[in-house]
């Protein structure tokens, strides 16, 4: 209903359905039939004609085939993945709160100095401040060590250098260890290993180093093409 209302207000037509097939010759896409929980048909199979087609089905994290990343890192592509990261984070905060050793810290390493990595680094420090309101009085930003790792020469490469430099200064004030010119070659259960064989120890590792879009097209009903578009 939300999309239908938005479509009516902005002069486009919205159809609910699952993309099932494409016929490039007739410029037609097929939407699969839609069923309710009892198996009754809500909408039949439909054919939509187009002049120009834009496919925007989302993206997934690009690990660049870096060894150990899939097995040891958290991704933030979906709600389920974000919830897994949240649970691990809360477990780490709880462990520190119960630990009388005030020198113990939670080490978090984030690979990717784009918008996601930068914003997450800053928000984690704000969260550590708010935890006292929920009874975790032993937690503080001083017990949170964050490494933001960027392979390129600076964070926020898509933005003007002036903005990137300002963001870096703010992160440093918060206590984030900004690691530019640092390429990760492997992830282990203990942390990241850089191209220079330095180990960056971490209790929690997040991979936010870019995305790739996967597009599955069925042509003429029998040919499937997997187009992988990589974004750095």
C-alpha positions in Angstrom: 0.0 0.0 0.0 2.9 2.4 0.7 4.3 2.0 -2.8 0.9 2.3 -4.4 0.3 5.5 -2.5 3.7 6.8 -3.5 3.1 5.9 -7.1 -0.2 7.7 -7.2 1.4 10.9 -5.8 4.3 10.8 -8.2 2.6 9.7 -11.4 4.0 6.2 -12.0 2.4 2.8 -12.0 3.3 0.2 -9.3 2.9 -3.5 -9.7 3.6 -6.0 -6.9 5.2 -9.2 -8.1 8.3 -11.3 -8.5 10.5 -10.8 -11.6 10.4 -14.1 -13.5 11.5 -13.7 -17.1 12.5 -11.2 -19.8 12.0 -11.3 -23.5 14.3 -8.8 -25.2 12.8 -9.3 -28.6 9.3 -8.2 -27.6 10.6 -6.0 -24.8 8.5 -7.7 -22.2 9.1 -8.8 -18.7 7.1 -11.5 -16.9 5.9 -11.2 -13.3 5.2 -14.5 -11.6 1.7 -15.2 -10.1 1.2 -14.0 -6.6 -0.4 -16.3 -4.0 -1.7 -15.9 -0.4 -0.7 -18.1 2.5 -3.4 -20.6 1.6 -2.2 -20.9 -2.0 -5.0 -19.0 -3.5 -4.2 -16.7 -6.4 -4.0 -13.0 -5.6 -2.7 -11.9 -9.0 -2.1 -14.1 -12.1 1.1 -14.1 -14.1 1.5 -10.8 -15.8 3.4 -9.5 -18.8 4.7 -5.9 -18.7 5.9 -4.2 -21.9 8.6 -1.5 -21.8 10.5 0.9 -24.1 13.5 1.3 -21.7 14.3 -1.1 -18.9 16.1 -0.3 -15.7 17.0 -3.2 -13.4 17.7 -2.1 -9.8 17.5 -5.2 -7.6 19.9 -4.2 -4.9 23.5 -5.2 -4.1 25.6 -7.5 -1.9 28.9 -6.9 -0.2 32.0 -7.4 -2.4 34.7 -9.3 -0.4 37.1 -9.2 -3.5 37.7 -12.9 -2.8 39.8 -12.0 0.3 40.5 -15.2 2.3 38.6 -15.5 5.5 36.2 -12.6 5.1 33.0 -14.7 4.6 33.8 -16.9 7.5 34.9 -14.2 10.0 33.3 -10.9 9.2 29.9 -9.3 9.6 28.2 -7.9 6.6 25.4 -5.3 6.6 23.5 -6.2 3.4 20.2 -7.2 5.1 18.2 -6.8 8.3 19.2 -10.3 9.4 22.9 -9.6 9.0 22.5 -6.3 10.8 20.7 -8.1 13.7 23.6 -10.6 13.9 26.0 -7.8 14.2 23.9 -6.0 16.8 23.6 -9.2 18.9 27.4 -9.7 18.8 27.9 -6.0 19.8 25.6 -6.2 22.7 27.2 -9.5 23.9 30.6 -7.7 23.8 29.3 -4.7 25.7 27.7 -7.0 28.3 30.9 -9.0 28.7 32.9 -5.8 29.4 30.3 -4.5 31.8 30.6 -7.7 33.9 34.4 -7.6 33.8 35.9 -5.8 36.8 39.1 -5.2 34.8 38.6 -1.6 33.5 41.6 -2.0 31.2 39.7 -4.5 29.0 38.3 -3.1 25.8 36.1 -4.2 22.9 38.1 -4.1 19.7 36.1 -3.5 16.5 37.8 -3.4 13.1 35.8 -2.0 10.1 37.2 -2.5 6.6 36.0 0.2 4.2 36.3 4.0 4.6 33.2 4.8 2.6 30.0 6.3 4.0 29.0 3.1 5.7 32.3 2.5 7.5 32.6 6.2 8.6 29.1 6.5 9.9 29.2 3.2 11.7 32.5 4.1 13.4 31.0 7.3 14.7 27.7 5.8 15.8 29.4 3.1 17.8 31.0 5.7 20.0 27.6 7.4 20.5 26.1 4.0 21.4 28.7 3.3 24.0 27.8 6.6 25.7 24.1 5.7 25.8 24.6 2.3 27.4 24.8 3.9 30.9 21.1 4.7 30.5 20.4 1.0 30.2 22.3 0.0 33.3 25.7 -0.8 31.7 27.4 1.7 33.9 30.9 0.2 33.4 30.8 0.9 29.7 32.4 4.1 28.2 33.9 5.1 24.9 37.4 4.6 26.4 36.7 0.9 26.5 35.8 0.8 22.8 38.7 0.6 20.3 37.7 1.0 16.7 40.0 0.6 13.7 38.6 2.0 10.4 40.7 0.5 7.6 40.8 2.0 4.1 43.0 0.7 1.3 42.9 4.0 -0.6 44.7 7.2 0.2 41.8 8.7 2.2 38.4 7.9 3.6 35.2 9.0 1.8 36.9 8.9 -1.7 33.6 9.8 -3.4 33.4 13.1 -1.6 35.5 16.3 -1.9 38.7 16.1 0.0 37.7 19.0 2.2 34.7 17.0 3.5 36.8 13.8 3.9 39.4 15.7 5.9 36.8 17.2 8.2 35.2 13.8 8.8 38.6 12.3 9.6 39.3 15.0 12.1 36.0 14.3 13.9 36.6 10.5 13.9 40.1 11.0 15.4 38.5 13.2 18.1 36.1 10.4 19.0 39.0 8.0 19.3 38.7 6.1 16.0 42.0 4.7 14.7 41.8 5.7 11.0 44.1 3.5 8.9 44.4 4.8 5.4 46.8 3.2 2.8 46.1 -0.1 4.5 45.1 -3.1 2.4 43.7 -6.2 4.0 44.9 -9.5 2.5 43.2 -11.9 4.9 40.7 -12.2 7.8 41.2 -14.6 10.6 39.2 -15.2 13.8 41.7 -13.0 15.6 41.5 -10.0 13.3 42.7 -8.7 9.9 46.1 -9.3 8.3 47.3 -6.4 6.1 49.4 -6.6 3.0 52.4 -5.7 5.1 51.8 -8.7 7.3 50.6 -6.5 10.2 47.8 -8.1 12.3 45.0 -5.8 13.5 43.4 -7.6 16.3 39.7 -7.5 16.7 36.9 -9.1 18.6 34.3 -8.0 16.0 35.1 -7.5 12.3 32.8 -5.7 9.8 33.3 -5.7 6.1 32.0 -2.6 4.3 34.6 -2.3 1.5 32.2 -2.0 -1.4 29.3 -3.8 -3.1 28.5 -5.7 -6.3 25.1 -6.1 -7.9 24.0 -9.5 -9.1 21.5 -9.5 -12.0 19.9 -12.8 -13.1 18.3 -12.5 -16.5 16.3 -15.3 -18.3 16.4 -14.8 -22.0 14.1 -16.8 -24.3 13.1 -19.0 -21.4 16.3 -21.2 -21.4 19.4 -19.0 -21.2 20.4 -17.5 -17.9 23.0 -14.8 -17.8 24.7 -13.7 -14.6 25.9 -10.2 -14.9 28.2 -9.1 -12.1 28.7 -5.3 -11.9 31.5 -4.4 -9.4 31.7 -1.2 -7.6 34.9 -0.3 -5.8 
